[in-house]
Amino acid sequence: MANFKGHALPGSFFLIIGLWWSVKYPLKYFHQRGKKNKLDHLQQRLELIEATIKTLFSAIGILAEQFVPDGPHLHLYHENHWVKLMNWQHTTMYLFFGVSGIIDMLTLLIAHIPLGVDRLVLAMAVFIEGFLFYYHVHDRPPLDKHIHSLLLFALFGASISIALEVIFRDNIVLELFRTSILIFQGTWFWQIGFVLFPPFGTPEWDQNDMDNIMFITMCYCWHYLLALCIVALNYSLVYCNICQSEASLLSDCHQQLDRNCPAHSPKAWSPGVCSKDACVCQHWCHLWEQPHTNGLKQAARGLLFSRGPAAP
């Protein structure tokens, strides 16, 4: 849709998924640190919900592009003329993201699908979006052409990064980079809408003014800086929350040990002294016997995410 809503809609989709990823991936990273990279039941359910939402967003985008009042209504060629090819290009972009969402669901539901196919299809969807945008802005005013072309750098860079995730799966750096690009893409679609189709009766931009083109190029860098700040902030908030939760769990468990193990101390503890009446006490008393210096911290993380004592 060549209007403000046509850019705000995909921008909102990208922002919602990107903000969710900026919380999900730090949580997943801290949960799996020091463990095997295996999704537990709750994480699998969240991944399935995310894939369903991604597919639903794509379906909404396709319906919006096709069935708006001036849309093609599924007519591609009529009376010796192509019908609304711009809408069809947008539909194709949504279609590939919808396929990516379906592959995500199948990967979670069917065990024998090769690991990495979901990332490969997502990389392909992002590449297709950039490829279509490259041929999407010919014969447009300079500012219109420039503001869309800037997006190609992010799209092709993201496509390469996501393709690397096929090999380096669950790499937190690549995942956070992908997250920052998605948030950036969402904010940039909103920026395109405000520049090319100003809402609320604001004055239109002069699309032939080189100063406007220079400003938009600088603004492009600011948008990505904003996306990086959002990712860094959410990562820090997740880390601080987990640290506080771990400290609280450790404090509670020490109190349990004091109540159930009167003779307990880190230096002089004997298994025969503890009554081990409580499950928590039994679990933590066992940890005192372990030679690993970080055993308590790892177990606290297991308790935090599983809501129960981690397996010794």
C-alpha positions in Angstrom: 0.0 0.0 0.0 1.5 3.3 -1.1 0.4 5.3 1.9 1.2 5.9 5.5 -0.7 2.9 6.8 1.0 0.6 4.3 4.4 1.5 5.9 3.1 1.6 9.5 1.6 -1.9 9.4 4.8 -3.8 8.5 6.8 -1.4 10.7 4.6 -2.4 13.7 5.0 -6.1 12.9 8.8 -5.8 12.8 8.9 -3.7 16.0 6.7 -6.2 18.0 8.8 -9.2 17.0 12.1 -7.3 17.5 11.2 -6.1 21.0 10.2 -9.6 21.9 13.5 -11.0 20.6 15.4 -8.4 22.6 14.0 -10.0 25.8 13.8 -13.6 24.6 17.4 -14.1 23.5 19.0 -12.7 26.6 16.7 -14.9 28.8 17.5 -17.9 26.6 21.3 -17.2 26.8 21.4 -16.9 30.6 19.2 -20.0 31.0 21.4 -22.2 28.7 24.7 -20.9 29.8 26.7 -23.8 31.2 24.0 -26.3 30.0 23.3 -28.2 26.8 21.5 -26.2 24.2 18.2 -28.0 24.6 14.8 -26.3 24.7 12.7 -27.2 27.7 8.9 -27.5 27.4 8.1 -23.9 28.3 10.6 -22.6 25.7 9.2 -24.8 23.0 5.7 -23.5 23.6 6.9 -19.9 23.5 8.8 -20.7 20.2 5.6 -22.2 18.8 3.5 -19.2 19.8 6.1 -16.9 18.2 6.1 -18.8 14.9 2.3 -18.8 14.9 2.2 -15.0 15.5 4.8 -14.5 12.7 2.6 -16.5 10.3 -0.5 -14.6 11.4 1.2 -11.2 10.9 2.2 -12.3 7.4 -1.4 -13.4 6.6 -2.7 -10.1 7.8 -0.2 -8.2 5.6 -1.2 -10.3 2.5 -4.9 -9.6 3.1 -4.3 -5.9 3.7 -2.3 -5.6 0.4 -4.8 -7.5 -1.6 -8.2 -6.4 -0.3 -7.8 -2.7 0.5 -10.3 -0.7 -1.5 -7.8 0.1 -4.3 -6.0 -3.2 -4.1 -5.7 -5.9 -6.8 -8.1 -8.3 -5.1 -6.0 -11.3 -6.3 -6.1 -10.1 -9.9 -2.6 -10.1 -11.3 -3.4 -9.5 -15.0 -6.6 -7.9 -16.4 -7.5 -6.6 -19.8 -3.9 -6.7 -21.2 -2.5 -4.8 -18.1 -0.7 -5.8 -15.0 -2.8 -5.0 -11.9 -1.2 -3.1 -8.9 2.2 -4.7 -9.1 3.5 -2.7 -6.1 0.8 -4.4 -4.0 1.9 -7.8 -5.5 5.5 -7.1 -4.5 4.5 -6.4 -1.0 2.4 -9.5 -1.0 5.3 -11.5 -2.1 7.4 -10.2 0.8 4.8 -11.1 3.3 4.4 -14.5 1.7 8.0 -15.5 2.2 7.9 -14.4 5.9 4.7 -16.5 6.2 6.6 -19.5 4.8 9.3 -18.8 7.4 6.8 -18.9 10.2 5.3 -22.2 8.9 8.8 -23.7 8.7 9.5 -22.6 12.3 6.3 -24.4 13.4 7.2 -27.6 11.5 10.7 -27.5 12.9 9.3 -27.5 16.4 6.6 -30.1 15.8 8.4 -32.6 13.5 11.7 -34.0 14.9 13.3 -35.2 11.7 13.5 -31.8 10.0 17.2 -30.9 9.8 18.4 -28.4 12.3 19.0 -25.0 10.7 16.3 -25.1 8.0 14.3 -22.5 9.9 17.2 -20.1 9.9 18.0 -20.7 6.2 14.4 -20.0 5.2 14.3 -16.8 7.3 17.6 -15.7 5.7 15.9 -16.3 2.3 12.8 -14.3 3.3 15.0 -11.3 4.3 17.0 -11.6 1.1 13.8 -11.7 -1.0 12.6 -8.6 0.8 15.8 -6.7 -0.1 15.8 -8.1 -3.7 12.3 -6.9 -4.3 13.0 -3.5 -2.7 16.0 -3.1 -5.1 13.6 -3.2 -8.1 10.8 -1.4 -6.2 11.9 2.2 -6.5 12.8 2.8 -10.1 11.4 6.0 -11.7 10.7 7.5 -8.2 11.7 11.0 -6.9 15.2 11.1 -5.5 14.2 11.2 -1.8 11.7 8.3 -2.2 14.3 6.2 -4.0 17.0 7.0 -1.5 15.0 6.3 1.7 14.0 2.9 0.4 17.5 2.1 -1.0 19.1 2.7 2.4 17.1 -0.2 3.8 19.0 -2.6 1.4 22.2 -2.3 3.5 20.4 -3.6 6.6 18.4 -6.3 4.7 21.4 -7.9 2.9 23.5 -7.6 6.0 20.8 -9.3 8.1 20.4 -12.0 5.4 24.1 -12.9 5.6 24.0 -12.9 9.4 21.0 -15.1 9.6 22.6 -17.5 7.1 25.6 -17.8 9.5 23.2 -18.9 12.2 22.6 -22.1 10.2 26.2 -23.0 11.2 26.6 -21.1 14.5 23.2 -21.8 16.0 22.2 -20.2 19.3 25.1 -17.7 19.0 24.0 -14.8 21.2 26.0 -12.2 19.2 24.3 -13.2 15.9 20.9 -13.4 17.5 21.2 -9.9 19.1 22.5 -8.5 15.8 19.4 -9.9 14.0 17.3 -8.4 16.7 18.8 -5.0 16.3 18.2 -5.1 12.5 14.6 -6.1 13.0 13.9 -3.3 15.5 15.7 -0.9 13.1 13.7 -2.0 10.2 10.5 -1.5 12.1 11.4 2.1 13.1 12.6 2.8 9.6 9.3 1.8 8.0 7.6 4.3 10.3 10.1 6.9 9.2 9.4 6.2 5.6 5.7 6.7 6.2 6.2 10.0 8.0 8.5 11.3 5.2 6.7 10.2 2.1 3.1 10.3 3.4 3.0 12.9 6.3 0.0 12.3 8.5 -2.0 14.8 10.5 -1.8 17.4 7.8 2.0 18.1 8.3 3.8 19.7 5.3 5.2 17.4 2.7 8.9 16.9 2.2 10.6 18.3 -0.9 11.7 15.1 -2.5 14.2 16.8 -4.8 16.0 18.7 -2.1 19.6 17.3 -1.5 19.5 18.6 2.1 16.6 16.3 2.8 18.5 13.4 1.4 21.6 14.2 3.5 19.4 14.5 6.6 17.7 11.2 6.0 21.0 9.5 5.6 22.1 10.8 9.0 18.7 9.9 10.4 19.2 6.3 9.2 22.3 6.0 11.4 20.4 7.4 14.4 17.7 4.8 13.9 20.2 2.0 14.1 21.8 3.6 17.2 18.4 3.6 18.8 17.9 0.0 18.0 21.2 -0.9 19.5 20.4 1.0 22.6 17.1 -0.8 23.0 18.8 -4.2 22.6 21.5 -3.2 25.1 19.0 -1.9 27.6 16.8 -5.0 27.5 19.8 -7.3 27.8 21.0 -5.3 30.8 17.6 -5.4 32.4 17.3 -9.2 31.9 20.8 -9.7 33.4 20.1 -7.5 36.4 16.8 -9.3 37.0 18.4 -12.7 36.9 21.2 -11.7 39.2 18.7 -10.3 41.8 16.6 -13.5 41.5 19.7 -15.7 41.9 20.8 -13.7 45.0 17.4 -14.0 46.5 17.3 -17.8 45.9 20.7 -18.3 47.4 19.7 -16.3 50.5 16.5 -18.4 50.9 18.4 -21.6 50.5 20.9 -20.6 53.1 18.1 -19.8 55.5 16.6 -23.3 54.8 20.0 -24.8 55.6 20.3 -22.9 58.8 16.9 -24.2 59.9 17.3 -27.8 58.8 21.0 -28.2 59.3 22.0 -26.7 62.7 25.6 -27.6 62.4 25.9 -26.5 58.8 28.8 -24.3 57.7 30.6 -24.2 54.4 33.9 -25.3 56.0 32.7 -27.9 58.5 29.7 -29.8 57.2 29.1 -33.5 57.8 26.3 -35.4 55.9 25.4 -37.1 59.1 24.5 -33.9 61.0 21.8 -32.8 58.6 18.4 -34.3 59.0 17.6 -33.6 55.3 13.9 -33.3 56.1 13.2 -30.7 53.5 13.6 -31.2 49.8 15.4 -27.8 49.3 17.7 -28.6 52.2 18.5 -32.0 50.8 19.3 -30.5 47.4 21.6 -27.8 48.7 23.3 -30.1 51.2 24.2 -32.3 48.3 25.7 -29.3 46.5 28.1 -28.6 49.4 29.7 -32.0 48.6 30.4 -31.0 45.0 33.9 -29.9 44.2 32.8 -27.3 41.7 33.0 -23.7 43.0 30.1 -22.5 40.8 27.7 -25.3 41.6 25.5 -23.1 43.7 25.2 -20.4 41.1 24.3 -22.9 38.3 21.7 -24.6 40.6 20.2 -21.3 41.4 19.8 -20.5 37.7 18.1 -23.9 37.3 15.8 -23.1 40.2 15.0 -19.7 38.7 13.9 -21.0 35.3 12.4 -24.4 36.3 10.7 -23.2 39.6 12.0 -26.3 41.4 15.3 -27.8 42.5 17.7 -28.5 39.7 18.9 -32.0 39.3 22.1 -32.7 41.2 
